[in-house]
Amino acid sequence: MKQRDKVRIGCGAGFSGDRLEPAVILAEKGDLDYLVLECLAERTIALAQKRKATDPAQGYDPLLERRITLLLPLLKKNKIRLITNMGAANPVAAAGKIIEIAKRQGISIKVAAVTGDDVLKSISGDEIAMETGKPISESGQVISANAYLGADAILPALETGADIIITGRVADPSLFVAPLVHEFGWSLDDVDIIAKATVTGHLMECAGQITGGYFADPVKKPIENMSTLGHPFADVWPDGSATISKVNETGGNITLATVKEQLLYEVTNPHQYLTPDVSADFTTVFLKQDGKNRIKVTGGSGNKKPSTLKVSIGYKAGFTGEGEITYAGAGARERAHLAGEIIQQRLKSQFPDLRTDYIGHTSVHPSSLANDCQPYEVRLRVAGKGATADQAAIIGEEVEALYTNGPAGGGGVRKYVNEVIGIVSVLIDRNKIKPSVIVKSYGH
Amino acid sequence: MGIKLYEIAHSRAGDKGNTLILSLIPYEEKDYELLRNLITVDKVKEHFKEIIHGEIVRYELPNISALQFVCLQALAGGVTTSLVMDTHGKTLSYALLEMNLELPEIT
């Protein structure tokens, strides 16, 4: 097995809608070995499955074409391998799209698509949802089921020598664990080293969150040059320790504080951070500032990986209807409250769970946390659920009708109807899941 | 001396289904022990009584001087089906930092 003294992995996207240019800068100036783009959330894949159901050539990330068109020449020039979950519901179609882009650009390329996460065919509906304790069929009509694959599913794709590895649902840190295992020849059974790699993956996966983006607070936590926020790269050594840093001239800051926030982000038990690869103990991690915008990460330990894999189930959960209207000036709060009461009285029999929120006053936190202030303007928001789009639309219509039926001075009505895709999770025996790799190439 | 938690610590909110996860990290590592003593599960429960309806578990991470609060039944059903404006509960980190603290007098 080949051994390197260091592997450098950048993370150029932390979610599907992330900015395009930080990845371009990383590919151009980051001196990377690997670039990871993490573009798949729980709900994103269910929505992608819906697109695939209406068009079998779709179902991959909507920004894939733009991202790959920008990155492909740089990946080729700087010999960087790309690993991304932009395949979403359709990694094979995504690989085909990448080949199409490569042909257009005259760049020879080999793409490996990782499949096997889509387990919809083996779902009966009788499985018990972890969230509700009830059979998933009771939640609603199931439209997607995707298992979280691990590094073991990505490794065979890396071994094909492909320039680009495109996956559907895999655990986010596994996108980073796999290239490290591949380069350093680690054993997937070495729980401590896999845990260390998982720590690095978890720190990197949200891209701009660790470079100070979703950390910044101009009063207490100022961050430099946020409009040109850079995304991170990690230098990882054969002992599993890592240094998190970024391209010099990019905006943002990497400090002990930004790294601590990211280490704990979305972790429900720091002693047991569960992925398909390992159960990692984050309480054994040490962090040290190692120069400006450089944090050294050491420690981290692990226990055996779980015998089950988590499966995200998407189901049809009806429609939400929303309406909004604004009141301003003297008594804005009182008029907004009156409007909210009118809507409640008119709709409560049809929509027992109708919400009325007062934006600018008490819309995201309840009154117990809000000061009893008189804001200059208040926007009433009303939201409820309907079984059909037509039913949900009634909510916006009722808010709009406040225009002439009062109270005074209401303006700026907006109304929305959206289909809701619910998500529940089940566990599945990992031996029942058989990942595979499909290779496509151009000019090889 | 009465101050807001915001003055001495920062926090980020995360979500997993209907579970809210709040980190609490002092700016000065020396304040870790103070937060460990003052910001108990009961105190957080009382502060969030209108929001968090389930159990709260506190984890201590002395290596990085941080606390983690994992709060069940806290996100109105969770990101995909909730009717609230902030379905992820991302703004709740700053709700935690609104907590008032009575600090021991420093001599």
Contacts between the chains, C-beta under 8 A, distances in Angstrom:
chain1	res1	chain2	res2	distance
A	42	B	79	7.6
A	42	B	80	7.2
A	43	B	79	7.0
A	43	B	80	5.3
A	131	B	17	5.3
A	131	B	18	6.7
A	131	B	78	7.3
A	214	B	12	7.4
A	215	B	10	7.9
A	215	B	12	7.4
A	217	B	10	7.4
A	220	B	6	6.9
A	220	B	7	7.9
A	220	B	10	6.8
A	220	B	27	7.6
A	221	B	10	6.0
A	256	B	64	8.0
A	257	B	10	6.5
A	257	B	25	6.6
A	257	B	27	7.2
A	260	B	23	7.3
A	260	B	25	5.1
A	260	B	64	5.3
A	260	B	65	7.9
A	260	B	66	5.4
A	261	B	10	7.0
A	261	B	11	7.9
A	261	B	12	4.3
A	261	B	23	6.0
A	261	B	25	6.6
A	262	B	12	7.9
A	263	B	64	6.8
A	263	B	66	8.0
A	264	B	12	7.1
A	264	B	14	7.6
A	264	B	21	7.5
A	264	B	23	3.9
A	264	B	25	7.8
A	264	B	61	7.5
A	264	B	66	6.2
A	264	B	68	5.2
A	265	B	12	5.8
A	265	B	14	4.8
A	265	B	21	7.7
A	265	B	23	7.3
A	266	B	14	3.5
A	266	B	15	6.8
A	266	B	16	6.1
A	266	B	21	5.9
A	267	B	14	7.1
A	267	B	21	6.5
A	267	B	68	6.7
A	268	B	16	5.4
A	268	B	19	6.0
A	268	B	21	6.1
A	268	B	70	5.3
A	269	B	57	8.0
A	269	B	59	7.1
A	269	B	70	7.0
A	270	B	59	5.0
A	270	B	61	6.0
A	270	B	68	5.7
A	271	B	59	7.2
A	282	B	61	7.2
A	283	B	59	7.4
A	283	B	60	7.9
A	283	B	61	5.2
A	283	B	63	6.6
A	284	B	63	6.8
A	285	B	63	6.3
A	285	B	64	6.6
A	286	B	63	5.5
A	286	B	64	7.4
A	287	B	64	5.6
A	299	B	63	7.0
A	317	B	80	7.1
A	317	B	81	5.2
A	320	B	83	6.6
A	353	B	83	6.7
A	355	B	83	4.8
A	355	B	84	6.9
A	357	B	84	7.5
A	357	B	85	5.7
A	359	B	85	7.4
A	363	B	85	5.2
A	364	B	84	7.2
A	364	B	85	5.3
A	364	B	86	4.4
A	364	B	91	4.8
A	365	B	51	7.4
A	365	B	91	7.0
A	365	B	92	7.5
A	365	B	95	5.2
A	366	B	50	4.2
A	366	B	51	6.6
A	367	B	50	7.9
A	368	B	49	7.2
A	368	B	50	5.0
A	369	B	50	7.8
A	369	B	95	5.4
A	369	B	98	5.8
A	381	B	85	6.5
A	383	B	83	4.6
A	383	B	84	8.0
A	384	B	83	6.7
A	385	B	83	6.7
A	420	B	80	6.8
A	420	B	81	5.8
A	421	B	80	6.3
A	422	B	80	5.2
A	422	B	81	4.8
A	423	B	17	7.9
A	423	B	78	7.7
A	423	B	79	7.9
A	423	B	80	4.7
A	425	B	17	7.5
